[in-house]
Amino acid sequence: MSKISKEQVLHVAHLARLEMSEEEAENFSEQLADIITMAEKLNELNTENIEPTSHVFAQKNIMRDDKKEEGLPLKDVMKNVPEQEDGQIKVPSIIE
């Protein structure tokens, strides 16, 4: 792959509405060239017998059984409620 030029970096910076000096553009151009070189080295690896994965480590969801359990007693739930009515939490009206 060809090297990304300073002019290309400045063009993308302009499109993204980023202010960038000539020196910064040169620096980014060199950094992007290093990144591309590293990616090209990865392309040299033989991955023919490697199974595709979405994660480096094997992951498995561990789900517990969905069982009905007793909740908190109503009097404990309502202990810190500022206002209540008929066993329900009363909140200020937001619709007139």
Phi and psi restraints in degrees (range 20) as a CNS / XPLOR table:
assign (resid 1 and name C) (resid 2 and name N)
       (resid 2 and name CA) (resid 2 and name C) 1.0 -76.1 20.0 2
assign (resid 2 and name N) (resid 2 and name CA)
       (resid 2 and name C) (resid 3 and name N) 1.0 155.9 20.0 2
assign (resid 2 and name C) (resid 3 and name N)
       (resid 3 and name CA) (resid 3 and name C) 1.0 -69.3 20.0 2
assign (resid 3 and name N) (resid 3 and name CA)
       (resid 3 and name C) (resid 4 and name N) 1.0 143.0 20.0 2
assign (resid 3 and name C) (resid 4 and name N)
       (resid 4 and name CA) (resid 4 and name C) 1.0 -81.1 20.0 2
assign (resid 4 and name N) (resid 4 and name CA)
       (resid 4 and name C) (resid 5 and name N) 1.0 123.2 20.0 2
assign (resid 4 and name C) (resid 5 and name N)
       (resid 5 and name CA) (resid 5 and name C) 1.0 -81.2 20.0 2
assign (resid 5 and name N) (resid 5 and name CA)
       (resid 5 and name C) (resid 6 and name N) 1.0 162.8 20.0 2
assign (resid 5 and name C) (resid 6 and name N)
       (resid 6 and name CA) (resid 6 and name C) 1.0 -60.9 20.0 2
assign (resid 6 and name N) (resid 6 and name CA)
       (resid 6 and name C) (resid 7 and name N) 1.0 -36.3 20.0 2
assign (resid 6 and name C) (resid 7 and name N)
       (resid 7 and name CA) (resid 7 and name C) 1.0 -65.1 20.0 2
assign (resid 7 and name N) (resid 7 and name CA)
       (resid 7 and name C) (resid 8 and name N) 1.0 -38.5 20.0 2
assign (resid 7 and name C) (resid 8 and name N)
       (resid 8 and name CA) (resid 8 and name C) 1.0 -65.9 20.0 2
assign (resid 8 and name N) (resid 8 and name CA)
       (resid 8 and name C) (resid 9 and name N) 1.0 -40.6 20.0 2
assign (resid 8 and name C) (resid 9 and name N)
       (resid 9 and name CA) (resid 9 and name C) 1.0 -62.0 20.0 2
assign (resid 9 and name N) (resid 9 and name CA)
       (resid 9 and name C) (resid 10 and name N) 1.0 -45.0 20.0 2
assign (resid 9 and name C) (resid 10 and name N)
       (resid 10 and name CA) (resid 10 and name C) 1.0 -64.1 20.0 2
assign (resid 10 and name N) (resid 10 and name CA)
       (resid 10 and name C) (resid 11 and name N) 1.0 -37.3 20.0 2
assign (resid 10 and name C) (resid 11 and name N)
       (resid 11 and name CA) (resid 11 and name C) 1.0 -64.3 20.0 2
assign (resid 11 and name N) (resid 11 and name CA)
       (resid 11 and name C) (resid 12 and name N) 1.0 -45.9 20.0 2
assign (resid 11 and name C) (resid 12 and name N)
       (resid 12 and name CA) (resid 12 and name C) 1.0 -65.2 20.0 2
assign (resid 12 and name N) (resid 12 and name CA)
       (resid 12 and name C) (resid 13 and name N) 1.0 -39.4 20.0 2
assign (resid 12 and name C) (resid 13 and name N)
       (resid 13 and name CA) (resid 13 and name C) 1.0 -61.2 20.0 2
assign (resid 13 and name N) (resid 13 and name CA)
       (resid 13 and name C) (resid 14 and name N) 1.0 -41.0 20.0 2
assign (resid 13 and name C) (resid 14 and name N)
       (resid 14 and name CA) (resid 14 and name C) 1.0 -63.2 20.0 2
assign (resid 14 and name N) (resid 14 and name CA)
       (resid 14 and name C) (resid 15 and name N) 1.0 -44.9 20.0 2
assign (resid 14 and name C) (resid 15 and name N)
       (resid 15 and name CA) (resid 15 and name C) 1.0 -62.1 20.0 2
assign (resid 15 and name N) (resid 15 and name CA)
       (resid 15 and name C) (resid 16 and name N) 1.0 -34.9 20.0 2
assign (resid 15 and name C) (resid 16 and name N)
       (resid 16 and name CA) (resid 16 and name C) 1.0 -86.5 20.0 2
assign (resid 16 and name N) (resid 16 and name CA)
       (resid 16 and name C) (resid 17 and name N) 1.0 2.6 20.0 2
assign (resid 16 and name C) (resid 17 and name N)
       (resid 17 and name CA) (resid 17 and name C) 1.0 59.3 20.0 2
assign (resid 17 and name N) (resid 17 and name CA)
       (resid 17 and name C) (resid 18 and name N) 1.0 42.0 20.0 2
assign (resid 17 and name C) (resid 18 and name N)
       (resid 18 and name CA) (resid 18 and name C) 1.0 -105.1 20.0 2
assign (resid 18 and name N) (resid 18 and name CA)
       (resid 18 and name C) (resid 19 and name N) 1.0 136.1 20.0 2
assign (resid 18 and name C) (resid 19 and name N)
       (resid 19 and name CA) (resid 19 and name C) 1.0 -85.2 20.0 2
assign (resid 19 and name N) (resid 19 and name CA)
       (resid 19 and name C) (resid 20 and name N) 1.0 127.5 20.0 2
assign (resid 19 and name C) (resid 20 and name N)
       (resid 20 and name CA) (resid 20 and name C) 1.0 -145.7 20.0 2
assign (resid 20 and name N) (resid 20 and name CA)
       (resid 20 and name C) (resid 21 and name N) 1.0 134.0 20.0 2
assign (resid 20 and name C) (resid 21 and name N)
       (resid 21 and name CA) (resid 21 and name C) 1.0 -82.4 20.0 2
assign (resid 21 and name N) (resid 21 and name CA)
       (resid 21 and name C) (resid 22 and name N) 1.0 166.8 20.0 2
assign (resid 21 and name C) (resid 22 and name N)
       (resid 22 and name CA) (resid 22 and name C) 1.0 -61.0 20.0 2
assign (resid 22 and name N) (resid 22 and name CA)
       (resid 22 and name C) (resid 23 and name N) 1.0 -39.5 20.0 2
assign (resid 22 and name C) (resid 23 and name N)
       (resid 23 and name CA) (resid 23 and name C) 1.0 -65.0 20.0 2
assign (resid 23 and name N) (resid 23 and name CA)
       (resid 23 and name C) (resid 24 and name N) 1.0 -43.0 20.0 2
assign (resid 23 and name C) (resid 24 and name N)
       (resid 24 and name CA) (resid 24 and name C) 1.0 -64.2 20.0 2
assign (resid 24 and name N) (resid 24 and name CA)
       (resid 24 and name C) (resid 25 and name N) 1.0 -40.4 20.0 2
assign (resid 24 and name C) (resid 25 and name N)
       (resid 25 and name CA) (resid 25 and name C) 1.0 -62.9 20.0 2
assign (resid 25 and name N) (resid 25 and name CA)
       (resid 25 and name C) (resid 26 and name N) 1.0 -41.1 20.0 2
assign (resid 25 and name C) (resid 26 and name N)
       (resid 26 and name CA) (resid 26 and name C) 1.0 -63.3 20.0 2
assign (resid 26 and name N) (resid 26 and name CA)
       (resid 26 and name C) (resid 27 and name N) 1.0 -42.9 20.0 2
assign (resid 26 and name C) (resid 27 and name N)
       (resid 27 and name CA) (resid 27 and name C) 1.0 -62.9 20.0 2
assign (resid 27 and name N) (resid 27 and name CA)
       (resid 27 and name C) (resid 28 and name N) 1.0 -46.3 20.0 2
assign (resid 27 and name C) (resid 28 and name N)
       (resid 28 and name CA) (resid 28 and name C) 1.0 -64.2 20.0 2
assign (resid 28 and name N) (resid 28 and name CA)
       (resid 28 and name C) (resid 29 and name N) 1.0 -37.0 20.0 2
assign (resid 28 and name C) (resid 29 and name N)
       (resid 29 and name CA) (resid 29 and name C) 1.0 -60.7 20.0 2
assign (resid 29 and name N) (resid 29 and name CA)
       (resid 29 and name C) (resid 30 and name N) 1.0 -43.1 20.0 2
assign (resid 29 and name C) (resid 30 and name N)
       (resid 30 and name CA) (resid 30 and name C) 1.0 -66.6 20.0 2
assign (resid 30 and name N) (resid 30 and name CA)
       (resid 30 and name C) (resid 31 and name N) 1.0 -41.8 20.0 2
assign (resid 30 and name C) (resid 31 and name N)
       (resid 31 and name CA) (resid 31 and name C) 1.0 -64.6 20.0 2
assign (resid 31 and name N) (resid 31 and name CA)
       (resid 31 and name C) (resid 32 and name N) 1.0 -41.9 20.0 2
assign (resid 31 and name C) (resid 32 and name N)
       (resid 32 and name CA) (resid 32 and name C) 1.0 -65.6 20.0 2
assign (resid 32 and name N) (resid 32 and name CA)
       (resid 32 and name C) (resid 33 and name N) 1.0 -35.7 20.0 2
assign (resid 32 and name C) (resid 33 and name N)
       (resid 33 and name CA) (resid 33 and name C) 1.0 -63.0 20.0 2
assign (resid 33 and name N) (resid 33 and name CA)
       (resid 33 and name C) (resid 34 and name N) 1.0 -40.6 20.0 2
assign (resid 33 and name C) (resid 34 and name N)
       (resid 34 and name CA) (resid 34 and name C) 1.0 -64.0 20.0 2
assign (resid 34 and name N) (resid 34 and name CA)
       (resid 34 and name C) (resid 35 and name N) 1.0 -39.9 20.0 2
assign (resid 34 and name C) (resid 35 and name N)
       (resid 35 and name CA) (resid 35 and name C) 1.0 -65.1 20.0 2
assign (resid 35 and name N) (resid 35 and name CA)
       (resid 35 and name C) (resid 36 and name N) 1.0 -43.0 20.0 2
assign (resid 35 and name C) (resid 36 and name N)
       (resid 36 and name CA) (resid 36 and name C) 1.0 -64.3 20.0 2
assign (resid 36 and name N) (resid 36 and name CA)
       (resid 36 and name C) (resid 37 and name N) 1.0 -40.6 20.0 2
assign (resid 36 and name C) (resid 37 and name N)
       (resid 37 and name CA) (resid 37 and name C) 1.0 -61.2 20.0 2
assign (resid 37 and name N) (resid 37 and name CA)
       (resid 37 and name C) (resid 38 and name N) 1.0 -43.2 20.0 2
assign (resid 37 and name C) (resid 38 and name N)
       (resid 38 and name CA) (resid 38 and name C) 1.0 -63.8 20.0 2
assign (resid 38 and name N) (resid 38 and name CA)
       (resid 38 and name C) (resid 39 and name N) 1.0 -42.6 20.0 2
assign (resid 38 and name C) (resid 39 and name N)
       (resid 39 and name CA) (resid 39 and name C) 1.0 -64.4 20.0 2
assign (resid 39 and name N) (resid 39 and name CA)
       (resid 39 and name C) (resid 40 and name N) 1.0 -37.6 20.0 2
assign (resid 39 and name C) (resid 40 and name N)
       (resid 40 and name CA) (resid 40 and name C) 1.0 -65.9 20.0 2
assign (resid 40 and name N) (resid 40 and name CA)
       (resid 40 and name C) (resid 41 and name N) 1.0 -33.7 20.0 2
assign (resid 40 and name C) (resid 41 and name N)
       (resid 41 and name CA) (resid 41 and name C) 1.0 -64.5 20.0 2
assign (resid 41 and name N) (resid 41 and name CA)
       (resid 41 and name C) (resid 42 and name N) 1.0 -37.3 20.0 2
assign (resid 41 and name C) (resid 42 and name N)
       (resid 42 and name CA) (resid 42 and name C) 1.0 -64.1 20.0 2
assign (resid 42 and name N) (resid 42 and name CA)
       (resid 42 and name C) (resid 43 and name N) 1.0 -32.0 20.0 2
assign (resid 42 and name C) (resid 43 and name N)
       (resid 43 and name CA) (resid 43 and name C) 1.0 -66.0 20.0 2
assign (resid 43 and name N) (resid 43 and name CA)
       (resid 43 and name C) (resid 44 and name N) 1.0 -18.8 20.0 2
assign (resid 43 and name C) (resid 44 and name N)
       (resid 44 and name CA) (resid 44 and name C) 1.0 -78.0 20.0 2
assign (resid 44 and name N) (resid 44 and name CA)
       (resid 44 and name C) (resid 45 and name N) 1.0 -15.7 20.0 2
assign (resid 44 and name C) (resid 45 and name N)
       (resid 45 and name CA) (resid 45 and name C) 1.0 -69.2 20.0 2
assign (resid 45 and name N) (resid 45 and name CA)
       (resid 45 and name C) (resid 46 and name N) 1.0 142.5 20.0 2
assign (resid 45 and name C) (resid 46 and name N)
       (resid 46 and name CA) (resid 46 and name C) 1.0 -85.8 20.0 2
assign (resid 46 and name N) (resid 46 and name CA)
       (resid 46 and name C) (resid 47 and name N) 1.0 109.0 20.0 2
assign (resid 46 and name C) (resid 47 and name N)
       (resid 47 and name CA) (resid 47 and name C) 1.0 -113.0 20.0 2
assign (resid 47 and name N) (resid 47 and name CA)
       (resid 47 and name C) (resid 48 and name N) 1.0 21.8 20.0 2
assign (resid 47 and name C) (resid 48 and name N)
       (resid 48 and name CA) (resid 48 and name C) 1.0 -60.3 20.0 2
assign (resid 48 and name N) (resid 48 and name CA)
       (resid 48 and name C) (resid 49 and name N) 1.0 -41.9 20.0 2
assign (resid 48 and name C) (resid 49 and name N)
       (resid 49 and name CA) (resid 49 and name C) 1.0 -100.7 20.0 2
assign (resid 49 and name N) (resid 49 and name CA)
       (resid 49 and name C) (resid 50 and name N) 1.0 17.7 20.0 2
assign (resid 49 and name C) (resid 50 and name N)
       (resid 50 and name CA) (resid 50 and name C) 1.0 -98.4 20.0 2
assign (resid 50 and name N) (resid 50 and name CA)
       (resid 50 and name C) (resid 51 and name N) 1.0 126.4 20.0 2
assign (resid 50 and name C) (resid 51 and name N)
       (resid 51 and name CA) (resid 51 and name C) 1.0 -75.7 20.0 2
assign (resid 51 and name N) (resid 51 and name CA)
       (resid 51 and name C) (resid 52 and name N) 1.0 132.6 20.0 2
assign (resid 51 and name C) (resid 52 and name N)
       (resid 52 and name CA) (resid 52 and name C) 1.0 -61.9 20.0 2
assign (resid 52 and name N) (resid 52 and name CA)
       (resid 52 and name C) (resid 53 and name N) 1.0 141.9 20.0 2
assign (resid 52 and name C) (resid 53 and name N)
       (resid 53 and name CA) (resid 53 and name C) 1.0 -135.2 20.0 2
assign (resid 53 and name N) (resid 53 and name CA)
       (resid 53 and name C) (resid 54 and name N) 1.0 161.1 20.0 2
assign (resid 53 and name C) (resid 54 and name N)
       (resid 54 and name CA) (resid 54 and name C) 1.0 -100.3 20.0 2
assign (resid 54 and name N) (resid 54 and name CA)
       (resid 54 and name C) (resid 55 and name N) 1.0 -16.6 20.0 2
assign (resid 54 and name C) (resid 55 and name N)
       (resid 55 and name CA) (resid 55 and name C) 1.0 -137.2 20.0 2
assign (resid 55 and name N) (resid 55 and name CA)
       (resid 55 and name C) (resid 56 and name N) 1.0 155.6 20.0 2
assign (resid 55 and name C) (resid 56 and name N)
       (resid 56 and name CA) (resid 56 and name C) 1.0 -67.5 20.0 2
assign (resid 56 and name N) (resid 56 and name CA)
       (resid 56 and name C) (resid 57 and name N) 1.0 -40.2 20.0 2
assign (resid 56 and name C) (resid 57 and name N)
       (resid 57 and name CA) (resid 57 and name C) 1.0 -103.3 20.0 2
assign (resid 57 and name N) (resid 57 and name CA)
       (resid 57 and name C) (resid 58 and name N) 1.0 146.0 20.0 2
assign (resid 57 and name C) (resid 58 and name N)
       (resid 58 and name CA) (resid 58 and name C) 1.0 -66.4 20.0 2
assign (resid 58 and name N) (resid 58 and name CA)
       (resid 58 and name C) (resid 59 and name N) 1.0 128.2 20.0 2
assign (resid 58 and name C) (resid 59 and name N)
       (resid 59 and name CA) (resid 59 and name C) 1.0 -120.4 20.0 2
assign (resid 59 and name N) (resid 59 and name CA)
       (resid 59 and name C) (resid 60 and name N) 1.0 146.7 20.0 2
assign (resid 59 and name C) (resid 60 and name N)
       (resid 60 and name CA) (resid 60 and name C) 1.0 -144.5 20.0 2
assign (resid 60 and name N) (resid 60 and name CA)
       (resid 60 and name C) (resid 61 and name N) 1.0 132.5 20.0 2
assign (resid 60 and name C) (resid 61 and name N)
       (resid 61 and name CA) (resid 61 and name C) 1.0 -73.2 20.0 2
assign (resid 61 and name N) (resid 61 and name CA)
       (resid 61 and name C) (resid 62 and name N) 1.0 131.2 20.0 2
assign (resid 61 and name C) (resid 62 and name N)
       (resid 62 and name CA) (resid 62 and name C) 1.0 -107.8 20.0 2
assign (resid 62 and name N) (resid 62 and name CA)
       (resid 62 and name C) (resid 63 and name N) 1.0 109.4 20.0 2
assign (resid 62 and name C) (resid 63 and name N)
       (resid 63 and name CA) (resid 63 and name C) 1.0 -108.0 20.0 2
assign (resid 63 and name N) (resid 63 and name CA)
       (resid 63 and name C) (resid 64 and name N) 1.0 137.4 20.0 2
assign (resid 63 and name C) (resid 64 and name N)
       (resid 64 and name CA) (resid 64 and name C) 1.0 -89.7 20.0 2
assign (resid 64 and name N) (resid 64 and name CA)
       (resid 64 and name C) (resid 65 and name N) 1.0 160.5 20.0 2
assign (resid 64 and name C) (resid 65 and name N)
       (resid 65 and name CA) (resid 65 and name C) 1.0 -65.6 20.0 2
assign (resid 65 and name N) (resid 65 and name CA)
       (resid 65 and name C) (resid 66 and name N) 1.0 140.4 20.0 2
assign (resid 65 and name C) (resid 66 and name N)
       (resid 66 and name CA) (resid 66 and name C) 1.0 -85.5 20.0 2
assign (resid 66 and name N) (resid 66 and name CA)
       (resid 66 and name C) (resid 67 and name N) 1.0 96.1 20.0 2
assign (resid 66 and name C) (resid 67 and name N)
       (resid 67 and name CA) (resid 67 and name C) 1.0 -113.5 20.0 2
assign (resid 67 and name N) (resid 67 and name CA)
       (resid 67 and name C) (resid 68 and name N) 1.0 143.2 20.0 2
assign (resid 67 and name C) (resid 68 and name N)
       (resid 68 and name CA) (resid 68 and name C) 1.0 -72.6 20.0 2
assign (resid 68 and name N) (resid 68 and name CA)
       (resid 68 and name C) (resid 69 and name N) 1.0 128.6 20.0 2
assign (resid 68 and name C) (resid 69 and name N)
       (resid 69 and name CA) (resid 69 and name C) 1.0 -127.6 20.0 2
assign (resid 69 and name N) (resid 69 and name CA)
       (resid 69 and name C) (resid 70 and name N) 1.0 153.9 20.0 2
assign (resid 69 and name C) (resid 70 and name N)
       (resid 70 and name CA) (resid 70 and name C) 1.0 -68.3 20.0 2
assign (resid 70 and name N) (resid 70 and name CA)
       (resid 70 and name C) (resid 71 and name N) 1.0 132.3 20.0 2
assign (resid 70 and name C) (resid 71 and name N)
       (resid 71 and name CA) (resid 71 and name C) 1.0 -86.8 20.0 2
assign (resid 71 and name N) (resid 71 and name CA)
       (resid 71 and name C) (resid 72 and name N) 1.0 -174.2 20.0 2
assign (resid 71 and name C) (resid 72 and name N)
       (resid 72 and name CA) (resid 72 and name C) 1.0 -67.5 20.0 2
assign (resid 72 and name N) (resid 72 and name CA)
       (resid 72 and name C) (resid 73 and name N) 1.0 147.8 20.0 2
assign (resid 72 and name C) (resid 73 and name N)
       (resid 73 and name CA) (resid 73 and name C) 1.0 -63.9 20.0 2
assign (resid 73 and name N) (resid 73 and name CA)
       (resid 73 and name C) (resid 74 and name N) 1.0 144.2 20.0 2
assign (resid 73 and name C) (resid 74 and name N)
       (resid 74 and name CA) (resid 74 and name C) 1.0 -57.2 20.0 2
assign (resid 74 and name N) (resid 74 and name CA)
       (resid 74 and name C) (resid 75 and name N) 1.0 -38.9 20.0 2
assign (resid 74 and name C) (resid 75 and name N)
       (resid 75 and name CA) (resid 75 and name C) 1.0 -65.1 20.0 2
assign (resid 75 and name N) (resid 75 and name CA)
       (resid 75 and name C) (resid 76 and name N) 1.0 -33.4 20.0 2
assign (resid 75 and name C) (resid 76 and name N)
       (resid 76 and name CA) (resid 76 and name C) 1.0 -71.5 20.0 2
assign (resid 76 and name N) (resid 76 and name CA)
       (resid 76 and name C) (resid 77 and name N) 1.0 -37.0 20.0 2
assign (resid 76 and name C) (resid 77 and name N)
       (resid 77 and name CA) (resid 77 and name C) 1.0 -65.7 20.0 2
assign (resid 77 and name N) (resid 77 and name CA)
       (resid 77 and name C) (resid 78 and name N) 1.0 -41.0 20.0 2
assign (resid 77 and name C) (resid 78 and name N)
       (resid 78 and name CA) (resid 78 and name C) 1.0 -83.0 20.0 2
assign (resid 78 and name N) (resid 78 and name CA)
       (resid 78 and name C) (resid 79 and name N) 1.0 -1.7 20.0 2
assign (resid 78 and name C) (resid 79 and name N)
       (resid 79 and name CA) (resid 79 and name C) 1.0 -56.8 20.0 2
assign (resid 79 and name N) (resid 79 and name CA)
       (resid 79 and name C) (resid 80 and name N) 1.0 -41.4 20.0 2
assign (resid 79 and name C) (resid 80 and name N)
       (resid 80 and name CA) (resid 80 and name C) 1.0 -106.1 20.0 2
assign (resid 80 and name N) (resid 80 and name CA)
       (resid 80 and name C) (resid 81 and name N) 1.0 11.8 20.0 2
assign (resid 80 and name C) (resid 81 and name N)
       (resid 81 and name CA) (resid 81 and name C) 1.0 -82.1 20.0 2
assign (resid 81 and name N) (resid 81 and name CA)
       (resid 81 and name C) (resid 82 and name N) 1.0 126.6 20.0 2
assign (resid 81 and name C) (resid 82 and name N)
       (resid 82 and name CA) (resid 82 and name C) 1.0 -65.1 20.0 2
assign (resid 82 and name N) (resid 82 and name CA)
       (resid 82 and name C) (resid 83 and name N) 1.0 -41.4 20.0 2
assign (resid 82 and name C) (resid 83 and name N)
       (resid 83 and name CA) (resid 83 and name C) 1.0 -136.7 20.0 2
assign (resid 83 and name N) (resid 83 and name CA)
       (resid 83 and name C) (resid 84 and name N) 1.0 138.9 20.0 2
assign (resid 83 and name C) (resid 84 and name N)
       (resid 84 and name CA) (resid 84 and name C) 1.0 -143.8 20.0 2
assign (resid 84 and name N) (resid 84 and name CA)
       (resid 84 and name C) (resid 85 and name N) 1.0 156.4 20.0 2
assign (resid 84 and name C) (resid 85 and name N)
       (resid 85 and name CA) (resid 85 and name C) 1.0 -149.4 20.0 2
assign (resid 85 and name N) (resid 85 and name CA)
       (resid 85 and name C) (resid 86 and name N) 1.0 123.9 20.0 2
assign (resid 85 and name C) (resid 86 and name N)
       (resid 86 and name CA) (resid 86 and name C) 1.0 53.5 20.0 2
assign (resid 86 and name N) (resid 86 and name CA)
       (resid 86 and name C) (resid 87 and name N) 1.0 40.9 20.0 2
assign (resid 86 and name C) (resid 87 and name N)
       (resid 87 and name CA) (resid 87 and name C) 1.0 77.6 20.0 2
assign (resid 87 and name N) (resid 87 and name CA)
       (resid 87 and name C) (resid 88 and name N) 1.0 12.7 20.0 2
assign (resid 87 and name C) (resid 88 and name N)
       (resid 88 and name CA) (resid 88 and name C) 1.0 -122.7 20.0 2
assign (resid 88 and name N) (resid 88 and name CA)
       (resid 88 and name C) (resid 89 and name N) 1.0 151.0 20.0 2
assign (resid 88 and name C) (resid 89 and name N)
       (resid 89 and name CA) (resid 89 and name C) 1.0 -77.2 20.0 2
assign (resid 89 and name N) (resid 89 and name CA)
       (resid 89 and name C) (resid 90 and name N) 1.0 127.6 20.0 2
assign (resid 89 and name C) (resid 90 and name N)
       (resid 90 and name CA) (resid 90 and name C) 1.0 -96.2 20.0 2
assign (resid 90 and name N) (resid 90 and name CA)
       (resid 90 and name C) (resid 91 and name N) 1.0 127.6 20.0 2
assign (resid 90 and name C) (resid 91 and name N)
       (resid 91 and name CA) (resid 91 and name C) 1.0 -121.6 20.0 2
assign (resid 91 and name N) (resid 91 and name CA)
       (resid 91 and name C) (resid 92 and name N) 1.0 159.2 20.0 2
assign (resid 91 and name C) (resid 92 and name N)
       (resid 92 and name CA) (resid 92 and name C) 1.0 -64.6 20.0 2
assign (resid 92 and name N) (resid 92 and name CA)
       (resid 92 and name C) (resid 93 and name N) 1.0 145.8 20.0 2
assign (resid 92 and name C) (resid 93 and name N)
       (resid 93 and name CA) (resid 93 and name C) 1.0 -71.8 20.0 2
assign (resid 93 and name N) (resid 93 and name CA)
       (resid 93 and name C) (resid 94 and name N) 1.0 138.1 20.0 2
assign (resid 93 and name C) (resid 94 and name N)
       (resid 94 and name CA) (resid 94 and name C) 1.0 -110.4 20.0 2
assign (resid 94 and name N) (resid 94 and name CA)
       (resid 94 and name C) (resid 95 and name N) 1.0 -11.1 20.0 2
assign (resid 94 and name C) (resid 95 and name N)
       (resid 95 and name CA) (resid 95 and name C) 1.0 -117.1 20.0 2
assign (resid 95 and name N) (resid 95 and name CA)
       (resid 95 and name C) (resid 96 and name N) 1.0 130.2 20.0 2
